Amino acid sequence: MKNLMDSKKSSCISQAASASADGPCCSPGLETRTSEDQDDQVTPCKRSKLDSVSVEEEESGKINCTVDPQVLCQTFTPCDGPSAGACPRGQIDSLRIKDCGPDCLRELNSALPTFFCLRSLTLNSFLIFRDSDVLGLARALRQLSESSHSSLADLSISVLPYTELLVILLDASPNMTSLHVEVQTLIWGPHFLLHHPRSADSDMSELSLEKLTVKVTELQTDLRLIRSVLQRSPHLTTVHIAGLRLPTGSSQSQLLTTLSELRLNDCRLLEKWSNKEKSLQQLVAALKKVPSLHTLSLAQNRLAKNVCVLAELFSGCSPSSVKQLDISSNFIMPAELLEFAKRLRTHPPPQQLTLDLRENPGDRDPDTWNTAMQRLHPFCVLLVDGWTSTNTMADHISNM
């Protein structure tokens, strides 16, 4: 990519656009959205290399410019595509790079400290990012966040090599309100980040995070990392966690804060507990202490017969405020759903409940399943499907 970007360095990025003479090309790998055109999908272009300016220069008043959208489009587009015409006018506030390789990320990092109009950044890679490249991104994010002109609020990145980098990205951009990360690693043991010490202040500093999504594919995730992020995020309202494996002896209540939406999908909540019913009761008790919680998803957690415990959400003098409950893909048999319906009738939810029952083997005993649904109908909106458990693969996936 660098061989394709050979413009002379100038004092302002906007000047670099007029200095280039290469023709524009289109690319399917990068999407931009401008402040003048929020709805139309933009096909970007490519010309010259981006030149960044330091935050010190910007703060001192020596320079008063941000990343030029034409230069940005021209930089991240390959030169072998058909012509797409001129880049859109206006400032780019949303950028998505579908296949962000190391060279592409390094070029973006050089421009990011002065990309003041950017509000949303999505970086996807078919390969796992190297930790050195992610640390480079963190440094660029920190420079950007230190400017009073920064607008970045939403970051989505996949795939990270391990969970510790999630915390580093948040430390680098503490004013971010939404973070979506995917983590994949098969390496067991601690990870050591060279040349990136973290201070005690960063461990305690408050984050502006309102929405957190973490999808994990790891042999084991240090739960303390996730817990520390939640504790530092008093404004957090939505948490989506998928694939997290809770270690033996941990308490699910460690993941709770003042939330309106909590999704713990495919976390195998009961996997390592000898008394599964008791552990689920502990989770229910913790959830009932969160009065702002309206959406709860426990899909793909092997609840099976223990689903009956969830009826206790609405028991007692302080019932849960949950309005949407997702228990799909939990291998809930018809007799178990009928027992759940009986308990729920004893302690009905204070308001109509949307109950997701999809991908559970109701066809194992259709009469019992239908009876259970009839008992649930008075106080539930039921989401069901025509799932067929004779499809052995579907049956296996539901019980994974």
C-alpha positions in Angstrom: 0.0 0.0 0.0 2.8 2.4 0.9 4.3 1.9 -2.6 1.0 3.2 -4.0 1.1 6.3 -1.8 3.9 8.7 -2.7 2.7 12.3 -2.3 4.9 15.0 -0.8 4.3 15.7 2.9 2.4 19.0 3.5 1.4 20.9 6.6 -2.3 20.2 6.2 -4.0 17.0 5.0 -6.5 19.0 3.0 -3.5 20.4 0.9 -2.4 16.8 0.1 -5.7 16.3 -1.8 -5.0 19.0 -4.3 -1.4 17.9 -4.6 -2.3 14.5 -6.0 -2.8 13.7 -9.6 -3.7 10.0 -9.6 -7.1 8.9 -10.9 -9.8 7.6 -8.5 -10.8 4.0 -8.2 -13.6 2.3 -6.3 -13.3 -0.4 -3.6 -15.8 -2.8 -2.0 -13.6 -3.1 1.1 -14.2 0.4 2.6 -17.4 2.2 3.4 -17.7 5.8 4.4 -20.6 8.0 5.4 -20.5 11.7 5.3 -22.2 14.4 7.4 -23.9 15.7 4.3 -25.2 12.3 3.2 -26.1 10.0 6.1 -28.2 7.5 4.1 -26.4 6.8 0.9 -23.6 4.3 0.9 -20.4 5.8 -0.5 -18.0 4.2 -2.8 -14.6 5.5 -1.9 -11.5 6.4 -4.0 -7.8 6.4 -3.8 -4.9 8.8 -4.6 -2.2 9.9 -2.3 -0.7 9.0 1.1 -2.2 10.5 4.2 0.0 13.0 6.2 -0.9 13.3 9.8 -0.3 16.3 12.1 0.5 16.0 15.8 -2.0 16.8 18.5 0.5 19.2 19.9 0.4 21.2 16.7 -3.4 21.2 16.7 -3.7 22.3 20.3 -1.1 25.1 19.9 -3.1 26.7 17.1 -0.5 26.2 14.4 -2.9 24.2 12.3 -6.6 24.2 11.9 -7.6 21.3 9.7 -8.8 17.7 10.0 -8.6 14.7 7.7 -9.8 15.5 4.3 -12.5 12.9 3.2 -11.1 12.8 -0.4 -7.6 12.0 0.8 -9.0 9.3 3.2 -11.0 7.7 0.4 -8.1 7.8 -2.0 -5.7 6.3 0.5 -7.6 3.2 1.4 -8.7 2.1 -2.0 -6.8 -0.3 -4.3 -5.8 1.1 -7.7 -7.1 -1.8 -9.9 -10.8 -1.2 -9.6 -13.2 0.7 -12.0 -13.5 4.4 -11.7 -16.0 5.6 -9.2 -15.7 9.3 -9.9 -15.1 12.0 -7.3 -15.3 11.4 -3.5 -18.3 12.7 -1.7 -18.3 16.2 -0.3 -18.5 16.9 3.4 -16.9 15.3 6.4 -16.7 11.5 7.0 -18.3 10.7 10.3 -18.6 6.9 9.8 -15.9 4.6 8.5 -16.0 0.9 8.0 -13.0 -1.1 6.6 -14.2 -4.7 5.8 -10.7 -6.2 5.3 -8.3 -4.2 7.4 -4.8 -5.7 7.0 -1.7 -4.6 8.9 -0.6 -2.0 6.2 -4.1 -0.5 6.1 -4.3 -0.3 9.9 -0.9 1.4 10.1 -1.9 4.0 7.5 -5.2 4.6 9.4 -3.3 5.0 12.6 -1.2 7.8 11.1 -4.3 9.8 10.2 -6.5 8.9 13.2 -5.1 11.5 15.7 -6.5 14.4 13.5 -9.7 12.6 12.3 -11.9 14.9 14.4 -15.1 14.5 12.4 -15.1 10.7 12.8 -17.9 9.4 15.1 -18.0 5.7 14.3 -15.1 3.4 13.3 -15.5 -0.3 12.3 -12.4 -2.4 11.6 -12.9 -6.0 10.4 -10.1 -8.4 9.5 -10.2 -12.0 8.1 -7.0 -12.6 10.2 -6.4 -12.0 13.9 -4.8 -8.6 14.5 -1.3 -8.6 15.8 -1.0 -7.2 19.3 1.6 -4.6 18.1 -0.9 -3.3 15.5 -3.6 -3.0 18.1 -1.3 -1.2 20.4 -0.5 1.2 17.6 -4.3 1.8 17.2 -4.5 2.4 21.0 -1.8 5.1 20.7 -3.6 6.8 17.9 -6.9 6.6 19.8 -5.3 8.2 22.8 -3.9 11.1 20.7 -7.3 11.6 19.2 -9.1 11.5 22.5 -6.8 14.0 24.1 -8.0 16.6 21.6 -11.1 18.7 22.5 -12.2 18.3 18.8 -12.5 14.5 19.0 -16.0 13.1 18.1 -15.3 9.3 18.1 -18.0 7.5 20.2 -18.4 4.1 18.6 -15.6 1.5 17.9 -16.1 -2.0 16.5 -13.0 -4.2 15.9 -12.5 -7.9 15.1 -10.6 -10.0 15.6 -8.4 -9.3 18.7 -5.8 -11.9 19.8 -6.8 -11.7 23.5 -9.1 -9.9 25.9 -6.5 -7.7 27.6 -6.4 -5.5 24.5 -10.1 -4.6 25.0 -9.2 -2.8 28.3 -6.2 -1.1 26.6 -8.5 0.3 23.8 -10.9 1.6 26.4 -8.1 3.3 28.4 -6.9 4.9 25.2 -10.4 6.4 24.5 -12.3 6.7 27.8 -14.9 9.0 26.2 -16.1 6.2 23.9 -19.8 5.3 24.5 -20.0 2.0 22.5 -17.5 -0.8 22.0 -17.9 -4.0 20.1 -15.0 -6.5 20.0 -14.5 -10.1 19.0 -11.7 -12.1 20.5 -10.2 -15.3 19.2 -7.2 -17.1 20.7 -6.1 -20.7 21.4 -3.1 -19.7 23.5 -3.4 -20.7 27.2 -1.8 -18.6 29.9 -1.2 -14.9 30.6 -0.3 -12.4 27.9 2.5 -9.9 28.4 2.2 -6.5 26.6 5.7 -5.2 26.2 6.2 -1.4 26.2 2.7 -0.8 27.3 2.6 -0.3 31.1 -0.8 0.5 32.7 -1.0 2.9 35.6 -3.1 2.4 38.7 -5.1 5.5 37.7 -6.2 3.8 34.5 -7.5 0.8 36.5 -9.8 3.1 38.5 -10.7 5.9 36.0 -14.3 6.2 35.0 -15.4 5.3 31.5 -18.2 6.8 29.4 -19.2 3.4 28.0 -23.0 2.9 27.5 -23.0 -0.2 25.3 -20.5 -3.1 25.5 -20.5 -6.2 23.2 -17.9 -8.9 23.7 -17.7 -12.1 21.6 -15.1 -14.4 22.9 -13.5 -17.6 21.6 -10.9 -18.4 24.2 -9.9 -21.4 26.3 -10.3 -19.2 29.3 -11.1 -15.5 29.8 -10.0 -13.7 32.9 -13.3 -12.6 34.4 -11.6 -9.8 36.3 -11.0 -7.9 33.1 -14.7 -7.9 32.2 -15.7 -7.1 35.8 -13.3 -4.2 36.0 -14.7 -2.7 32.9 -18.3 -3.0 34.2 -17.3 -1.4 37.5 -15.7 1.5 35.8 -18.8 2.1 33.6 -21.5 3.8 35.6 -23.4 4.8 32.5 -23.5 1.3 31.0 -27.0 0.3 29.9 -26.5 -2.6 27.5 -24.1 -5.6 27.8 -23.9 -8.4 25.2 -21.5 -11.2 26.1 -21.1 -14.3 24.0 -18.8 -17.3 24.5 -17.5 -16.4 27.9 -16.7 -19.4 30.0 -17.2 -18.8 33.7 -14.5 -20.4 35.9 -15.4 -22.7 38.8 -16.5 -20.8 41.8 -17.2 -17.5 40.1 -20.4 -15.7 40.7 -22.5 -14.5 37.8 -23.4 -11.4 39.8 -19.9 -10.1 39.1 -21.2 -9.2 35.6 -24.1 -7.2 36.8 -24.5 -3.4 37.0 -27.3 -1.0 36.4 -28.4 -2.3 33.0 -31.5 -2.2 30.8 -30.3 -5.1 28.6 -28.1 -8.1 29.4 -27.3 -10.9 27.0 -25.2 -13.8 28.3 -25.4 -16.0 25.2 -23.5 -19.3 24.9 -21.7 -18.7 28.2 -22.5 -22.2 29.6 -23.5 -20.6 32.8 -24.2 -23.9 34.6 -21.4 -26.0 33.1 -19.0 -26.3 36.1 -21.5 -26.2 38.9 -22.5 -29.4 40.7 -25.7 -27.9 41.9 -27.1 -26.2 38.7 -30.4 -25.3 40.2 -28.8 -23.4 43.1 -26.4 -21.5 40.8 -29.2 -20.4 38.6 -31.2 -19.3 41.6 -28.2 -17.1 42.6 -28.3 -15.5 39.1 -32.0 -14.9 39.4 -31.6 -13.3 42.8 -28.9 -11.0 41.4 -31.0 -10.0 38.4 -34.0 -9.1 40.6 -31.8 -6.5 42.2 -31.5 -4.6 38.9 -34.8 -2.8 38.6 -33.8 -1.2 35.3 -33.3 -4.5 33.5 -35.9 -5.0 30.8 -34.2 -7.4 28.3 -32.5 -10.6 29.3 -31.1 -13.2 27.0 -29.7 -16.6 28.2 -29.8 -18.4 24.8 -27.5 -21.4 24.2 -26.7 -22.1 27.9 -27.9 -25.7 28.3 -30.5 -24.6 30.8 -32.7 -27.7 29.9 -34.8 -28.7 33.0 -33.3 -25.9 35.1 -35.3 -23.4 33.1 -38.1 -23.7 35.7 -36.0 -21.6 38.1 -36.3 -18.6 35.8 -40.0 -18.3 36.9 -38.7 -17.0 40.2 -37.7 -13.8 38.5 -41.3 -12.6 39.1 -41.8 -13.9 42.6 -41.7 -12.1 45.9 -42.3 -8.5 46.8 -39.8 -7.1 44.3 -40.4 -9.0 41.0 -38.1 -8.4 38.0 -39.0 -5.7 35.4 -37.9 -8.0 32.6 -40.2 -7.6 29.5 -38.2 -9.7 27.0 -36.8 -13.1 28.0 -34.8 -15.2 25.4 -34.3 -18.8 26.4 -33.9 -20.2 22.8 -31.6 -23.0 22.0 -31.5 -24.4 25.5 -32.8 -28.0 24.8 -35.9 -27.4 26.9 -38.1 -30.4 26.6 -42.0 -30.1 26.5 -42.4 -31.4 30.0 -39.9 -28.9 31.3 -41.6 -26.0 29.5 -44.9 -27.2 31.0 -43.4 -27.0 34.5 -42.0 -23.6 33.8 -45.5 -22.5 32.7 -47.1 -23.8 35.9 -44.6 -21.9 38.0 -45.0 -18.7 35.9 -48.8 -18.9 36.4 -48.2 -18.9 40.1 -46.0 -15.8 39.9 -47.0 -14.1 36.7 -44.9 -11.2 35.4 -46.2 -7.8 36.3 -46.4 -6.9 32.5 -46.7 -8.8 29.3 -43.6 -10.9 28.7 -42.1 -11.6 25.3 -40.7 -15.1 25.6 -38.4 -16.5 22.9 -38.7 -20.3 22.8 -37.2 -20.9 19.4 -34.9 -23.9 18.6 -36.1 -26.0 21.5 -37.3 -29.6 20.8 -41.0 -29.0 21.2 -41.8 -31.7 18.6 -40.6 -34.4 21.0 -44.0 -34.3 22.6 -46.2 -31.9 20.6 -49.3 -32.3 22.8 -47.4 -31.4 26.0 -45.6 -28.5 24.2 -48.9 -27.1 23.0 -50.4 -27.4 26.5 -47.5 -25.5 27.9 -47.9 -22.7 25.3 -51.6 -22.4 26.0 -50.9 -21.8 29.7 -48.3 -19.2 28.8 -50.5 -17.3 26.3 -52.4 -15.2 28.8 -49.3 -13.3 30.0 -46.7 -14.0 27.3 -46.0 -13.1 23.6 -44.4 -16.4 22.4 -41.7 -16.6 19.7 -41.6 -20.1 18.4 -40.6 -21.8 15.2 -41.1 -25.1 13.4 -37.9 -26.6 14.7 -37.5 -30.3 13.9 -35.4 -32.3 16.3 -35.1 -35.2 13.8 -32.5 -33.0 12.2 -29.7 -34.5 14.2 -27.3 -31.6 13.5 -29.8 -29.0 14.7 -30.5 -31.1 17.8 -26.7 -31.3 18.5 -26.2 -27.6 18.0 -29.1 -26.8 20.4 -27.5 -28.9 23.1 -23.9 -27.6 22.6 
